[in-house]
Structure formats: structure tokens, C-alpha cells
Amino acid sequence: MQKKIIYLDRDGVINKDFGYVYKSDDFRFINGVFEACKAFLTMGYEIIIVTNQSGIGRGYYTKKEFNTLTSYMLNEFKKQGIDILKVYFCPHSPDENCFCRKPKEGMILQSLNDFSIDLENSWLIGDKPSDIECAKNGKIKNKILISNEEQESDEFFTAKNLKDSLKYLIKVGKYEI
């Protein structure tokens, strides 16, 4: 059976984006993230995180430091009863022209190699235009841009935060939570 996935960007969607966050002391979950993720699971979705981490390629922090922070984050989710299916990350700087850096679809394609995924009923939620472009490039039709500015688009919905994004999943999927 194919999995329905909520693809989440990390910085700016799950945690406050202070720029190159790689220490747990600097990692602040955005209000409502746990409630939203629990609702996604209740709706039958699984969660995959897709995140550009150019701080590694720029030499600001190491893969080991990123992995330590990722373990901390996943542990905090687990404490809330939320299992994250997988975390994909691009460690390259923008000038490396890799295949995995959003807006390219490399992380989405890797997830399709690892799991049987129903892209038609999956969503990508991010806070940058490159996230929306990644979804388009990866053939994910359902997209939500996290932004404080209302933006009209036929290609994506706009929400103030992850919890606010639930209204679109509820509307499109006719869920009740």
C-alpha cells in the first residue's frame, strides 16, 4: 500500500529559522508544530523532512553536528508520540550545483526509491519559493507555503504556520479533527 506523505521543510516550518541552526540550544520548535504533526498522523499521513543544510557545505558546521541536532529533534517528536518516517538533507552549498538541493527534486526522488509513496495525495509544506518549486519538480501537486503574507496562487495554498496549514488538508480531504 502506498504511503501518503507530508513532506516538511525544517527551518522556518518546524523550528524558528535563526540562520544555520545546528545546536540543540538554538533549536526552537514553532508553536503548534506537535499538534499539527499529530493531526497529520491522525489523517493517515506519514511525515518526511526534506531540508537544505548548506551550512555543512559552507563549513559552518559538520554532518556530525547536523546528525546530533537531528537526533535531538526526532527525540522531541517521539516524546510527543510522533514518528518521523525519514529525514533527507542536502549538505551542499548552492554553488555546488548538486541534484539534491531544493528546488531540485533529488530528495523527493530518493524518498520514492526508499518508500512506496502516493504523490497524488501527498503534500509538501515549506516556507520558501524553492520548497514550492521542489514540490513542482518532484510532481507533488499539493503544496503549502508558510508565510505571513497572503499570496494568491493556483499552484499552492498559503498558511501562517504549520498548524494553520491543517485547514487546507481538512478542506481538501474532508477530514474532521
N, C-alpha and C positions, 0 to 999 in steps of 0.2 A: 504494500500500500504506500502511495506517495505521501510525503510529509508536506503539510502547509507550514511555511516558514515566515516568521517576522525577522527580516534582516535589519539589524540595528547598527548604526554608526555608534562610536563610543563617545568621543569628546564632543560636548555640546548637546548630546541626546541622553546619554546615561549619566555622565558626570559633567560638572562645570568645566568649561574649557578655559584654563588659565594659560594655555600655550605649553606644549611639550610636557604634559603631565606624565611622570614616570615613577613618582614616590607615593606610597600609600598615605603619607602625611598630607599630601597635596590633593588627594583624590576626594572629591565631594560629590556624592550622589545628588542628582537633581530631585527635588521634591516630587513625589508621585511615581517615581520610576518602578519601585517594587509593586505598587498597586496595579500599575499598567501591565507589567510583565505577568503578574498573577492572572489578570483578566485575559491576556493573550493565551495563556496556557488553558484557562477555562474554556476559551472559544475553540480549542483544538489545534492551536498553533504551537510550533516549537520555535525556539529563538536561536539565531546565529548572529554573532557580532562580526562586522566587517569594518576594519579601521586602518586608515593610513597612519603610519608611525614613522614619518620622515626624520624624526629626531634621532633614530638609530643611524640612518644613512648619513646624517649631518654630524654624527659623533657627539651628540648631546647626552645620550645615554646608550646603554648596551642592550642587546637582546635579553641577556640575563636579567637586567633591571626591569625590562618590559614584562618578561615572564613572571617575575616576582610580583609585580603590580597586578598582572592578570590573575594570578593565583589568589591574591587578596580579594580582588573584585568578585571572582567566581565563588569564593568562600562566603562573601557577604550575601550574594544572591542565594546560595544554598541555605544559609541561616534563615532566609525568608521563605524557604520551600520552593525556590525557583532553580530549575536545572537549565543551564545554557548548553545547547547541543554542541556548539563549537565556536571558537574564536579564530578568525582569519585575520592576518595583518600583513601589510606591505611595509617592509623595513627600509625601502629605498627612498632616496631624496628625489625631488621632482626632476632633476636633470639626468637621472639615470635611465629614463625612458623605458621602464620595465613594463611588463604585461599585467602586473597585479595592482598597480596604483590606481585608485579611483581617480578619474571617471572610467578607466578601462574596466572590463568585466572579469578580470582574472580571478578575483576571489569568489565571484559568483560561479564561474565555471568550475573552480576547484570544489566548491560545495556540491555541485551537480555530479562530479566524479565520486565524491565521498558518500553521498546520500541520494535516495530516490525522492526528488522534490517536485511538487506540483507548483510550477512557477505561475500558472494561470491564477491560482488562488493565494499566492504568497504576496508579501508586501515588503518594501524597503522604506525605512524611516531614517532620514538624515537631516543635517542642518546646513548643508552647503549645496550649491548647484551641482558640484561634482558628484554628490551622492545620487541626486536625481538622474544625472547623466549615466552613472554606473548602472542604475536600475534599467534605464532605457537600453543601454548597450548589452545588459545581461538578460534582456527580454522579460523583465518583471514589470507587469503592466500597472500594478497598484503601488503608488508612491505617495509619501507624505514628507513635506518639507517642514521642519521645525523652524519657526521664525516668529518674531514679534510683529512683523509686518504682514498684513493680509495680502495675499497675492492671488489674483485670479489666474487660473490656468486650466486648460482642458487636459493637461498631462499629469497634474498632481494636485493633491489637497494641501492646505496649509494649516498647521496646528501650532499652538503656543508652546506646547511641551508634549512629552510622551503620553501623559495621562489624557491630555486634551485630544490626542490623536485617536483615542478609543472611539470617539463619536463617529468617525468615518467607518471603522470596522463594524461597528454596531449597525450603522445605516446600510452599508453595502451588504453585510452578511445577515442582517435582520436578527442580530443577537440581542439577548437581554442579559444584563449582569447586575 
